[in-house]
Amino acid sequence: MADTLHRTPLYDWHVAHGGRMVDFAGWEMPVQYASIVEEHQATRTAVGLFDISHMGRLLIDGPDAGAFIDRLVTRRILDMNPGQVRYALVCNADGGVLDDVLVYQVTLPDGDLSGYGMVVNASNRDKIVGWMAQQRGDFDVTVNDATHEYAMISVQGPRAIEMLDGLAECELTAMRYYYGNMTKLCDCRVFFSRTGYTGEDGGEIICDAGSAVYIWERLIAKAAELGGGPVGLAARDTLRLEAGMPLYGHELSEEINPVQAGLDFAVNLRNREFIGRDAIATLQRDDSLPVRVGLQLDGKRPAREGAAILRDDEVVGEVTSGTFSPTFGRPIAMGFVKPTAAAPGTMLEVDIRGSRHAAQVAPLPFYQRGQ
């Protein structure tokens, strides 16, 4: 691997414990430790731990911080409550997605507003930092890229909060979903939020880089008692795909707008202006654009990115993500198809290396906890 790749504070731990390291968005990350299926199932049945320190962490402060972010993202920000977290999209003027992000209303322990945080995709960090500099104008804001100052750990699964409650200063069970707060975890000061990317309950921890290994090892020991453990990028992908969650570079890009990606819930057009607003409003009325759908395939062979989706002999779309689902024991995929082929239950075919395989349009998400 090139020496120029970034390493998270947990890199040495991953290598020492059998993590198979790969280049992911310029970072050396564990794709798996042993079995992808076992890591997936441990998250679905108990608890899985994910090093997500490669994600970009930006701190936005100053008198105009809220107004500045509100102009950049598709979701209303100025009405956020202290500690609230919102999923949103950063778009260009044409409505194409530059990145999907989490915006945090950060609060200090005494309740005073400290500013805003934003978590961005690792592959888009430099792009978004540059975009903010380009759009800053007269806004009185300071943007600090704090990615290397902090680590980020995701704890996911039906027993995740139970496990964390025994290690945290405050009762995390009482915390609302998509909210966060400063607390002590494993005797270290952290920011904890009820967020995640697997479809399971759980949360995400942002801590000082110097505390990461200590916290991680405490969590690993507790997770092992419950039948859980560390999870690599491969199982993270199968988990998010089952949960119907888009991945930038696959279901999201600058050529895809939020409406066709099925992310209308993350777009607030009314009584506000943001970059891309007018284009998205126009695109909402365009019923000719391909739309994101789920697909359930027959057989055992998963469809891969770029595979053609057909109805009879007509190509009606393309697969953007595909895998063999450990939960359902069959191949699943997401892709974009013509609106006339998007209704749930529609029978289609996917071309897998020259061989056609039956596929049915399925509602998203494939997996929903408790069901």
N, C-alpha and C positions, 0 to 999 in steps of 0.2 A: 504494500500500500504506500501511496505517496506520503512523504513526511509533512505535506502541507495540510492534510486532513485535520479537522478539529477533533478534540477528544473531550468527552464529558468528565466531570469529577469522579464518575464511577467506572471509568474505562478499565483501570487496573483490576477492579473487582470482577468485571465481566470476563476479562481474559483469564484470571485465576480460577474462575468457576465454569470454564468450558464454553463461554459464549463464542459463537462463530461470528466474527466481526466482518462487516461489509461497509462499503462506502455508501452512505445514504445522505444525499444533499450536502456533501462536503464534510460529513462527520463519520467517524468510525463508530458504528453502532452494532449491537448484538441482534442478529436476525433470528437466532434461536439458541437455546442451551442444549436441549436434547430432542424431545418430540414436540413438533408444532401442535399436534392434536392434543397431547397431554397438557401443554401450556394453555391452549384454548379452553379445554374442558375444566381445568382448574379455575379459570376465571369465571366460567359460567356456573360452577357449582360451589366454589369457596372464595378464593381471593387470588388475584394476580397482581404482581408488582412490575411496573414499567418505568424504565429510565427514559424520560422525555425531555432531558436537559438540552437536546439539540433544538428544541422549539425556541424561537426568538422571544425575548422578554424585553419590552419597551416600557419605559416610565415617562409619562407625559404630565408635566406640571406647569403652573403659571396661571395668571388670572383668566386667560382665554382658553384653558385646556379643554374644558367641556365643549365650548362652541367650536373649537378647532376639530375635535374628533367628530362632533355631530355633522360637520360639513364633509368629512371624509368617508363616513360609513353609511350603509343603507338603513340602519336601525336608529331610532331616536335614542339619544344619549342624555340629553339635558334633564330628563325626568327620572333618571336612575336614582334609586335609594342608596344610602351608604352601605357598602359591602356587596351591592348587587353586581352580577355578571351577565353580560349579554353577548350572544352569538350574533355576528354581523358580517357584512361583506364590504370590502374596499373595491370600488369599481372605477374604471376609467370613464371618460366623457361619453363613450359609445355604449356604456352599460356592461362592458365585458368585465369579468371578475379578475382583479389583481391579486386578491387573496381572501380567504375566509379567516376571521379572527375572533378572539374573545376579548371583550372590553370589560375591565374591572373598575368599579368605583372603589378606590382604595381608601381605607380609613385608619387612623391611628387608634391606639388603645383607648384614648380619652374621648374618642368620638369625633375629633376634628378632622375635616377633610384634608387628606394629604395630596391627592391628585388622582390620576388615572393610570391604570396599567393596560397593556395590550399584549396578548400572546399571538404570535404570527407563525406561519409555517417556516421551517428551517430553510427551505429552498427559496423563499420569498423575502427573507429578512432584509437583505441589502436593498432589494427593490422597494420595499415598503418604507425603509428609512429614507431612501432617496426621494420617494414620492412625497413623504412628509416635508422634507426640506424644500422640495419644489413648490408645494402648496401652502407653505407657511405664511407668506405674504406679510400682512400687518398684524397677524395674531401674536399676542404676547404669550408665548409658550416655550418650554424647554423640553426637548426630546432626548432621552438618555437610553442608549442601547446597553442594557444591563445583562445581556445574555450570559456573558462569561463570569459575571459576579455571583450568579445564583445557579442553583440546580433545580430541577423540576422532576418530581416523582409522582406517578399516577398509581393509585391503589383502587382496584376495581373488583367487583364481585358481590354476591349476595351476603357475604360475611365481612365485607370490607369495613363498614362503619362500626360494626361490633368490635372488630379487631382494633381499629383506631381509637375508639372511645376509651379503651383501657390504657392508652398511651398519651392521651391528650389532656390538656389542662381544663378545657371546656367540653361540654357534652355535644359532640358532633351530630348525634342522632337528631337533635332538635333543630339543627341548621337547615334552612330551606334549600331546595334544589336551585342551582344557579345563584347562590349567594356564597360569600366567603368572609373571612375575618382573620386578623392576627391572633395567634394563640401559641401556646407552648406544646410541642410534640416531642416526645423522647427527651424532655428537658431542654429543647432548643426552640428558639423563637422562629416561627414559620408563618407563612400565609397559607391558609387552607381554604379550598373552595369545593363545593359539592358539584363537580363537573367531571366529564369523562368522555371517552370516545369508543366505548365498547357496547353500549346498550344496557350495561349493568349499573347498579348503584355503586357508590364510592365517591372518591374525591381526588383532588390533585394538590400536591404540596410544593410550594416554592420556598426554598431555604438558601442560606448562605452556602456557597460552594464548599467552604471548609467544613461544614457540618454534614455534607451529603452522605459520606461513607458511613459515619456513625449512625445516622438516622436509617439509612438503607439496611444496614446489618441488623438493627433492632427490628425493623419491619420484616425482614426475611425470616428471622427466628420466630416471630409470632405467626407469620403466614404458614410456616412449615407445620406448626402445631395444628393448623386448621386444614391441612391438605393442599395448601397453595404454595406459590413460589414465584421466581422471576419469569417474565414473559418477554420474548423478543419481538422484533418488528413483524415477522411472518404471521404469528398468531394475532398480533394487534390488527393486521390487515383482514384476517378472516373474521375477527370479532366485529370490526366496524362495518364490513360488508354485510354480514348478517343483520346488523342494526340499521342498514340502509343509509349509512352516513357517507357523504361525498368526500373524496380525496382530491386535493388540488393536484392538477396535472393529469387527472383522469376524468372525474365528473365536473371539474371546475377549471376554467382557463380564461384567458382574455378573449377568446372566441365564443365563450358561453356566457349567457346572461342569467341572473338569478331566477327569472321567471321560468325559463325552459328547464332549469335545474331543479325545479320544484321547491324553491326556497322562498316562496312568497311571504311566509311567516316572518322572515328576517328582513323584509323591506317595508319601511314606513314612508309612503309617498305624501300623505296628507299633511298640509300645513307646515311643510318644511322644505328646505333646499339642501341638496347634497350633490356631489359630483356624480354624474350619470343619471340623475333623477329623471330628466326629461326623456332621455333615451329609453330608460326602463318603462316609463309610462306609455311610450309609443309601442314598445315591444310587447307589452301586456295585451295589446289589441291584435297582434300578429299571430294568427292561428295556423300559420304554415311552418313554423320553426320546429325542428325535432325536439322532443321532450324526453326527460329522464324516466326510465322504467326499470322495474325489477324483472328478472327472468328466472324461471325454474326449468332446468334442463333434464331430459331423460338420460339414462345411462350413468356412466362414472366419469367420463372425460370432461374436465372443466373447460369452459370457453375462456380465451385470453383476450387481453386488450387488442383492439384492432380487428377482431373477427367480424365478418359481415353477418348482419341479421337480415333474413329473407322472409318474404311471404309469397308463396308460389315461386316464381322465378324472378321476382323483383327484389332488389336490395332496398330495404326500408330503414336501415340503421346500422349502427356499429357498437360493438361491445367496448365498454370503457374499463370495467373491472370484472374479474371472474375468479372463482375458486371452487374447491370441493368443500361444502359446508360440513364441519364436524358435528354440528348440532342436528342437522336434518338428514345427514347421510346421503346427500345428493349434490350435484353441481348447481350453483346459483351464480347470477351475474347481474350487473347493472349496465345499462347502455342508453343511447339516444336513438329514438325511432320517430318516424313520421307520426303526427297526431292521429292519423287514420288507423294506425296499428298499435295504439297505446292503451286501449281499454283492457282492464284486467280480464283475464280469461282468453284473450286473443291467442290463437295458435300460430306460432312462427317457427322458423328454423334458424340454426346458427351454423355457419360454415367453420368447422374445426379441422384445419389442415386438409382441406379439400373434401371432407366428408360432412354431410348435412346431419344435424342432430335436432330432434324435435325440442321446442321450447315454448313455454307458456308465459305470457305476461302476468306478473304477480304484483299485488299491492306491496308497497314499501311502508315500514320495514318488514323484512322477512321474520325477524325475531324481535319480540317485545317482552321484557321481563314480566313475569306473573301470568303470562298467557301461554 
